[in-house]
Amino acid sequence: MKNNYQKNITKLGLAFVVITLFSCREKNGLAPEYMPDMYRSPSIEAYVDYGEVKDKIHTEFSDKMSARTPVKGTIPRGFVPYSFENTPEGYIKAGETLKNPLASNENDVKAGEELYGMFCIQCHGKTGQGDGILVEREKFPPLPVKFNPGLDIAEGKMFHSITYGKGLMGSHSSQLNQHERWLIISYIRTKFMNEIKSVVPTDSVQTAQVATQQ
């Protein structure tokens, strides 16, 4: 009697499990998901209208912060606008107006050397003579500009060229921020153009900064 009772309970339990698994399937044959957003966490990206999710319009989400565009005239935090246009006149004006704001100390030159090795050496070469590996392999013609002592080119023009590109050189503004562009210029003018007078020892600069703060 006891064995029959246990067998009946087992059969009923199995029947309940089978009915539960197969009776709740959706039209596509899949079982329903509970808390699907926890199982598949949706990624949120800026400036995407999340009022339209999974081919359905959800008006309660259509005016969320992630879907709003910036106010006209706003700029990203930390971004400094460049006021000179990409024209011959802008190039000349940049040469007359822009000056390197960096002290060109040892740290600046070292940082500029590292950036030069990543972004410039392929064309301008290790010594700034326009004989980089891309020129050697004839991917580019020999560069007309050689960074030698006495080269008559204003640092503002160099900054303008890195920002917008010049000749066969493309713009580097998306790879290098303004501070990094000036670091490269500090390195070029110090190491290749022998503007040693602009270099200030690191210790001296730090001492001066401390004295100014006090």
C-alpha positions in Angstrom: 0.0 0.0 0.0 2.8 2.4 0.9 4.7 1.6 -2.3 1.6 2.4 -4.4 1.1 5.6 -2.6 4.7 6.7 -3.3 4.4 5.7 -6.9 1.2 7.8 -7.3 2.9 10.8 -5.7 5.9 10.4 -8.0 3.7 10.2 -11.1 1.7 13.2 -10.0 5.0 15.1 -9.5 6.3 14.2 -12.9 3.0 15.1 -14.5 3.0 18.5 -12.8 6.6 19.2 -14.1 5.7 18.2 -17.6 2.6 20.3 -17.7 4.4 23.3 -16.3 7.2 23.0 -18.9 5.0 22.5 -21.9 1.8 24.5 -21.1 3.6 27.9 -20.7 5.5 28.0 -24.0 5.1 31.0 -26.2 4.1 30.9 -29.9 7.7 30.5 -31.0 8.1 27.5 -28.8 10.3 29.2 -26.1 9.4 29.2 -22.5 8.6 32.7 -21.0 11.4 34.6 -19.4 11.0 36.1 -15.9 12.8 39.4 -15.3 14.4 39.5 -18.8 16.0 42.9 -18.2 18.1 41.3 -15.4 19.0 38.4 -17.7 19.8 40.7 -20.6 20.9 44.0 -19.3 20.3 46.7 -22.0 23.3 48.9 -22.8 22.6 52.6 -22.7 24.4 54.9 -25.2 24.3 58.7 -25.4 22.0 60.4 -27.9 19.9 57.3 -28.7 16.1 57.6 -28.5 15.2 54.9 -26.1 11.5 55.6 -26.7 11.9 52.9 -29.4 12.9 49.7 -27.8 12.5 46.2 -29.3 10.4 47.7 -32.2 7.9 49.2 -29.8 7.4 52.8 -28.9 7.6 53.5 -25.2 6.7 57.2 -24.7 7.8 57.1 -21.0 11.4 56.7 -22.1 11.5 59.0 -25.1 12.6 62.1 -23.2 15.3 60.7 -21.0 18.7 62.4 -20.6 20.4 59.9 -22.9 18.2 60.9 -25.8 18.7 64.7 -25.5 21.1 66.6 -27.7 23.5 69.2 -26.2 22.4 72.8 -26.1 23.6 74.7 -29.2 27.0 76.2 -28.7 28.1 74.0 -25.9 31.5 72.2 -26.0 32.8 69.1 -24.2 34.4 69.7 -20.7 38.1 70.2 -21.1 37.9 71.0 -24.8 39.5 74.3 -25.9 38.1 75.6 -29.2 40.6 76.5 -31.9 39.8 79.9 -33.3 41.8 79.9 -36.5 40.2 78.6 -39.7 41.7 76.0 -42.0 42.6 78.6 -44.7 45.9 80.1 -45.9 44.9 83.3 -44.0 44.3 81.2 -40.9 47.7 79.6 -41.3 49.5 82.9 -41.5 47.5 84.4 -38.6 48.3 81.4 -36.5 52.0 81.9 -37.2 51.8 85.5 -36.1 49.6 85.0 -33.1 50.1 81.5 -31.5 53.0 81.0 -29.0 53.8 77.8 -27.2 52.4 78.1 -23.7 54.7 75.3 -22.4 57.9 76.1 -20.6 59.7 73.4 -22.7 61.3 71.9 -19.7 63.0 68.5 -19.6 59.7 66.7 -18.9 57.9 68.5 -21.7 60.7 67.5 -24.2 60.7 63.9 -23.0 56.9 63.7 -23.3 57.1 65.3 -26.8 59.7 62.8 -27.9 57.5 59.9 -26.9 54.5 61.4 -28.9 56.8 62.2 -31.8 57.8 58.5 -31.9 54.2 57.4 -32.0 52.7 60.0 -34.5 55.5 61.7 -36.5 58.6 59.5 -36.9 57.0 57.3 -39.6 57.3 60.2 -42.1 59.6 62.8 -40.5 62.2 60.3 -39.4 64.3 59.9 -36.3 66.2 63.1 -36.9 63.4 65.2 -38.4 64.9 65.1 -41.9 61.8 63.8 -43.6 63.3 60.4 -44.2 60.9 58.2 -42.2 60.2 54.5 -43.0 57.2 55.5 -45.1 59.3 57.8 -47.2 62.0 55.1 -47.5 59.5 52.6 -48.8 58.2 55.2 -51.2 54.7 55.4 -49.7 55.2 59.2 -49.6 57.5 61.4 -51.6 60.5 63.0 -49.8 59.1 65.6 -47.3 60.0 69.2 -48.2 60.3 70.3 -44.6 63.5 69.4 -42.7 63.7 70.4 -39.1 67.2 71.9 -39.1 68.7 74.8 -37.1 67.7 78.1 -38.7 64.5 76.7 -40.2 62.2 79.7 -40.5 58.9 78.4 -39.4 56.8 79.9 -36.6 55.6 77.5 -33.9 52.1 78.7 -34.5 52.2 77.5 -38.1 53.5 74.1 -36.8 50.5 73.9 -34.4 48.1 74.9 -37.2 49.6 72.2 -39.5 49.3 69.5 -36.9 45.7 70.6 -36.2 44.4 70.7 -39.7 47.0 68.9 -41.7 49.1 70.4 -44.5 50.0 68.9 -47.9 50.1 65.2 -47.7 49.9 65.2 -43.9 46.5 64.7 -42.5 44.9 66.3 -39.5 46.1 64.9 -36.1 43.5 66.8 -34.0 41.5 63.6 -33.3 44.6 61.8 -32.1 46.4 64.6 -30.2 44.9 67.2 -27.9 46.2 70.7 -27.9 48.6 70.1 -25.0 50.1 67.1 -26.8 50.6 69.0 -30.0 52.6 71.7 -28.1 54.7 68.9 -26.5 55.6 67.6 -30.0 56.5 71.1 -31.1 58.7 71.6 -28.0 60.6 68.4 -28.8 61.1 69.3 -32.5 62.3 72.8 -31.9 64.5 71.7 -29.0 66.1 68.6 -30.4 66.1 69.3 -34.2 66.1 73.0 -34.4 68.5 73.6 -31.5 66.4 76.0 -29.6 68.2 75.1 -26.4 67.6 78.4 -24.8 63.9 77.5 -24.4 64.7 74.5 -22.2 64.5 75.0 -18.5 65.8 72.2 -16.1 62.9 70.3 -14.5 64.1 71.0 -10.9 64.3 74.8 -11.6 60.8 74.8 -13.0 59.4 73.0 -10.0 61.3 75.3 -7.6 59.8 78.4 -9.4 56.3 76.9 -9.3 56.6 76.3 -5.5 57.9 79.8 -4.9 55.1 81.3 -6.9 52.5 79.3 -5.0 54.0 80.4 -1.7 
